[in-house]
Amino acid sequence: MLEIKFSYSLNLSYFISKRLRQTTSGGFASIIHKVAVATIAVGLAAAIVSFLIMQGFQTAVKNKIYAFSNHLLILKHTTNNEVEEEPFNFRIAMYEQPERFPFVKHMQEYSHKAGLIKTEREVLGIIFKGVGRGTGNFAESPAFFKENLVEGRFIHFADSGYSKEVVISRIIANKMDVKVGDNIILHFFQNPPRFRKLKVVGLYETNLSDYFDGKVLIGDLGMVQQLNGWNEDEAGGLEVTLDMDKFNGFDLWKQNLPMGESVEENDTLFFEVPTEKSLFSFDYNMAAMEYARLTLANSMDFDLYVESVRDRFIQLFEWLDLIKRQVKILLGIILFVISMNMVSVILILVMERVPMVGVLKALGATNRTVRAVFMYNGMNLIARGLIWGNIIGLGLCWLQDQFKIMKLNPHDYYVSYVPIEWSVWTVIMLNLIIFGLVTLVLLLPTYWVVKISPVKAIRFD
């Protein structure tokens, strides 16, 4: 009997709410409705645009970093902070048996060596990065390095000896007045000093001048091995590219809970969760990299260690995290403005309908029934605002993604235009957050209905 009565009450509230919406066209209430819908639409559109741009910007910058350093670095323990690494035999078990680690997509041996570029008119200090063939071709794996090649091609590895080709950045090419096809002379700091004549076969551009473009050249690891007197199976480090689709997202999410302790699974260290982490700070990519780092570290000798690319470029990643926090703060401000606006709208609608409330209560309607009338009205406004917000927000993102309307200074922002990363999950979550939170906020102004006296309400003017 109670279920039938409750269902009847809700149906009556919905019917009255629907009739109110039909009779408010052209009046003051209609203007209030439009203001409420516009506020929600603009707020959701701003949130969608902000989050998709933020995610696109983070992905674009991170991919540029991964193109040079990949996700993880395997190095030999050393006490110095020099550019040139300590050599080790890179043909470790992980390199020879990659099938043991299904989440490893590619491994690349490398080493750095400091030197000078000298032309007839200019001299420039550089860092030569020698790369090997790895478990795949560096020009094809990782494939996103191709996106940074703006002219020419990647080096071709020689069948014997080492390749005498090099890829330089556009910034270095402009400084040294060099173009694709020209020869350059590299002088290396060692005793006795040595030099090599190399041919420029490609130009790259990441706009990360402080980290790569301003100083890094890419060539054959074999030349570094020959200059340093290393064996052909020695290198300064190994770069590891991860296949992010190989991780179990649910397991990573569970380990992100703020337990502050390590979890072991199948006798292997799974994930050590810092105590400052929380459920809402979960980052799938960072969690996957940390899991892979610990797993690989446990499989290697003690004289080697695994470093995350995030740790190597900590300032850049912290800057990206700061942008993420700023977008979250913007979302909080948007939710606050929308909530306060909806509270005002519902209060105005209640004040306008005080006589109707008195009549309904006099006829036996419960406070829940009357409050539900305004709740239905408010939820209808929220739903209409969300529809328009999605149309506006996604439409603006589509225009930017297709036509690159908004440009940026690449030397300041590392990208030449505002990037967009499409994420259905992000759009759905923003819709659910706004709808759920604003609906809960609507309970506050409708509570005033309880205090309305039927006698006073009928005589209300």
N, C-alpha and C positions, 0 to 999 in steps of 0.2 A: 504493500500500500504506500509506503514511504517512497519507494522507487518511482511509482506511477505519479505521485504528487510532485516529486522533484523534477521528473521529466516534463510534466505539464508546466511547471513554473518556468523552466528554461525555455520551453517552446513559446510560452506567452511573452517572456522577456525578449526573445528574438523577434517575434511578430511585432511588438511595439517598437523596438529599435528600428526595424525595417520600415515601418510606417513613418517614423520620425524622419528618417533620411529622405523619404519621398516627398515630405511636406516642407522641407527646409530649402528647396531650390529658390534662389533669388532673394532670400532674406539675409538677416545678419548672421544667422547660424551657418548659412552656406559659405559666407566669407570666412568664418572661423574654421570650417571644415577644410577649405582650400588652403588656408595658411598652415594648418596642421599637416596636411598631405605634402605640401611644398617643403616644409621643414624636414620631414622624415626623408623625402626623396633626395633633397640636397645633401643631408647628412650621410645617407647610405652611399650616394654617388661619390662623395668626397672620400669616404672610407674605402670603397672599392678601388678607386683610382690610386689612393695613397698606398694601399697594401700591394697592389699588383705592380706599381712602379718600384716600391721598395724591394720586393722580391726579385723583380727583373734586374734592378741595379746590383743587388748582392750577387745574383747568379752571374751576371756579366763580368764583374770584377773578379770573383772567385775563379771563374773559368780561365781568365787571363793568367792568374797565379798558377793554377793547376797545369796549364799548358807548358810552364817552365819547370815547376818543381813537383808536379803531381800531388798526390795526397799524403804520402808518407816518404820519409828519407831514412835509409839505413846507413849508418856511419860507424867509424871506428872511434872508440873512446880516446880523447886526447885532452891535454891541459891547455893547449894554445888556442887562440882565436883567430888564426890566420885564414886568409882566403883559401889557400891550398890545403886540401885534406890529407890526412894520413892514409896511405894505401893499404888495402886488404884484398884478399882473394874473394872476388864477388861471386864465384861459383859455389855458393853455399847451398844447403839442402833445399831451401825455398826456391832458388834459381834453377836448380837441376830438376826438381820435382814440383813444379807449380800446381799439379793436380791435387796436392795435399791442402791447398788453400783456394777453394773455389771462388772466394770473393776477390782474389787478385786477378786483375784484368791484364796488366802489362807491367813488366819490369825493365828498367833502363839503367845501365851502368853509366857513370859520368865522372868527371873530375874538373876542377877549376884550376886555372893558372893565370897569374897576373902578368901583364905586359904592356907594351906601347904600340900604337899604330903610328907609323911614320910615313908621310907623303912628302912631296917636294916642298910643300908650304906649311903643313900642319903636323903637330904631334899631340897625341891624345892617349891618356892612360885608360886601359880596358881590362876586362876579365874575360879570358877565353874559356868557354865551357865546352869541353870535349865530351861527346856522347858516343855510345857504342850502338851496335845493332839491337841489343837487348833481346827480349823474347818476342820481338816484333819490330817493325820498322818505325823509327821515331816520327817519320813524316806521316804515318798512317795511324799510329797508336801512341799517344792519344790523338784522335782525329781532329779535335778542336784546335790543335796547333796550326792547322791549315788556315783557320779563320784569322790568324795573326799575320800570315804571309800576305803582304800587300803588293809584292812584285817579285817575279822570278820563281824559283823553286827551292826545295830543300836540297841538302848535299847528297851526292851519290857516294856510297861507301865503296872503296876500292877492293878488288879481289885479293890483292896482296899489298903490303905496306899500309899507308894511310891516305885518306882523301886530302887533296890540296884545295878543297873548296870550303867556303865559309859563308854563313848567313849573318848579316849585320842589321842593326836597327836603322830605321829611316833617319832618326835623330843623328846617329853617328855618321851616316852617309852624307847628310847635309853639312855637318861640321867639317868633315874631311873632304868634301866635294868629290865623293865617290859615287858611282852608279853601278848597276848590275853589269857584269862583264869585265869590270876593271880589276886590276891586280893591286893588292896592298901588301905591305911588309910589316910583319909583327915581330917586335923585339921582346924577348923574354928575360926576366930578372933571374939570372942564375950565374954560377961561376964554372966555366967561362960563359959570358953572355952569348946567346944564340938568337938567330932570327930565321923567319920562314916567310917565303913569298906564297901568298894564297890568292885564289880567285873568288871574287864576290859573285855568288850565284843567286842570291835572294835577299830581299829586304823584309823585315818584320816590323810590326807596330802594335804595342800593347797600351801605349800612353802611360804606363807605369814607369816613368822616367827615373825616379829615385831608386827603383829596385832592379829594372832590367834594361830598358831602352837606352839609358844614358851611359851604360858601361859593358853590357854583356854581348859577346859574339858567340856564335854556335858553330862548332866544327867537329872534326873526327877525334874521338878519344885516343885513337892510335898515335896521333901526333904528340899528345901529352905523355903517353906511355914511353914513346921514343925519347922525348926530351928529358924525362925524369929517370930513364933507365929502368922502368918497370917491366914486369912480365906482361904478356898479353891477357892474362886472366886476373890482373890487378886493376883496381880503380879506386877513386876517392870516395865513392858512395853508390848506392842503388836508389833509384826513384821507383816508387810503387804506385801504380794507378789502380784504384779500387772499382769494382763493379757494384754500384750502389743498389742494384736490383737483387743482389744475392743475400742480402741481410734480412733477418726476420724483424720487421718493424715493431711487432707486438712485444717481442722479447726485449728489444732495445728500450721500448717505452716503459716496460715494467721496471727495468733497472734504473730508470731515471727518477724513481721515487726517492724522496730525501731520507734514505736510511743511514747514509754516512758510513757504509761498510762495503767491502768487496763481496762479490757473489761468485761462487765456484760452481761450474757445471761440467760434468764429465772430467773431473780432475784438472780442468783448465780454467785459469782466471778469466772470468767473463767480462766484468765491468766494475770499476771502482767509482762509486758515485760520490762526488764532493758534497759535503753537507749543505752548502749554500744552494744546491740545485733544488728545483721544485717541479711539481707535476706540470706546471704551465710554462716552464722554460725549456721544454723538450725540443731538441733540434735533431732531426733524424740523421742528417749528414754528419754532424759532429759526433753523435753517439756511435754511428757506424765506424767512423775513423778511429775513435778511441777503442772500440772493441777490436778492430783489426790491428791497431798498434800493439795492444797488450798480447793478443794472440801470437803475432809475429815475434815479439820480443821474447816470449817464453820458448820459442822454437830455435833460438840462435845462441851462439856462444856468448860468454860474458864480456868479451872484449868489444862486442858490437852493441849498438843501441838503436832504437827506432824513434825518430822524431816526427811529430806531426807538422804539416806545413803551416798550421795555425800557430804553433809555437815559434816557428822561424820568422813568420811575418805577423807577430802578435799585435803590433800597432795598427796595421791595416785592418785586421779582423776586428779589433776592438772598435775601430772607427765605424765599421759596418754594423757592429752590434749597437753602437750609439744611435745610428740612424734608425735601427729597428725599434729601439726604446722610444725615440721621438715619435714614430708613427703610432705606437701604442698609446702614448700620451695624447696624441691627436684624437684617437678613437675614444678615449675617455672623455675628452672635452665634447666631442660630438654627441656621445650618449647623454652627458649631463644636459646639454642644450636641448636635445630632443625630449628628454624626460620632463624638464621644467616646462617646456612649451606644451606638452600633452597634458600635464597637470593643470595648467592655466586653461587650456581648451575645455577639458572636462568640467572644471569648476564653472566656467561661463555657461556651458550647456546645462549644468544642474541648476544654476541660478535662473536661467531662462525658463526652465521647466518645473519650477517649484510648485505652481498650482497643479500640474499634472501629477507630480509626486504625491501631493496631498490627496487628490482624488483616488489614485491607485491604493494608497494606504487606507483610505476610508472604505474602499470596496473590499478590503481584506488582503491586499497584496503584502507579502512579507518584505522585510528589508533586503533579503537576498534577491528576491525577484526584481525589485526596483533597481538595486545596484547592478544587476546583470544587464538591465536595459542600457545603462551607460557604458558598461564594460564592452558589450557587443558593439556599441557605436564607436568606442575608442579603438577596438581591435579592427573594425572595418577601415577606419582611417589609417591605421598602421599598415594594413595589408595593401591598401591603395598606394600609400607612400613607398612601400617596398617595391612594388611593381614598377613605378615610375623611376625609383632610385636605381634599380637594376638596368632599366633601359638606358638611362642617362649615363651611369657609370661605365657599363660595359660598352656602350656606344662610343664614349670618349676614348676608352682604352683601345678599341678596334681602330679608330681613326689614327691614333698615335702609332699603333703597331704597323699599320699598312702604309702610312704616308710620312712617318717620322717628322711630324709637324714641329714638335718642341726639340730644339737643338741645344747642345751643351758644349762648353769649352772642354775638350778632351784632356788638356793639360791640368785642369783643376779637378775634373770629375772622372777621369779615366775612360769615359765613353763619350762619343760624339753626339749622341741623341738620348732622349729619355727612353729607357728600355721597358718593355712590358713582359711579364711572365704570367701566362694564363694558368690559373689554379681554380678548378671547380670547387675544391674543398674550402679554399679561402673564402670564396663568394658565398658558399652555403653557410659557413660559420658566421660570417658577418651578418647575414640575414637572420640567422637564429638568435644571435646575441642581441641584436636590436629589437627583434620582435619579442623575445622572452623578457628582456629587462624592462622595456617600456610597458609591456602588458602588466608586469608586477607593479610598476610605479603607478599605474592607473588605479590600483586598489586604494591609494591614499585619498584622492579627491572624492571617490565614490563613497568613502566611509562617512562623509558629511551627510549622506542621505539618511543615515540612521538617526541623526539628531533632528530631522525635520518633523515637526508636529503636524498631523493632518489638518487640524482646525486652523492653525496659523497659516499653513501652506495654501489652503483654499482661499483665504482672505488676502494672500500675499499680492502686492501690487509692485 
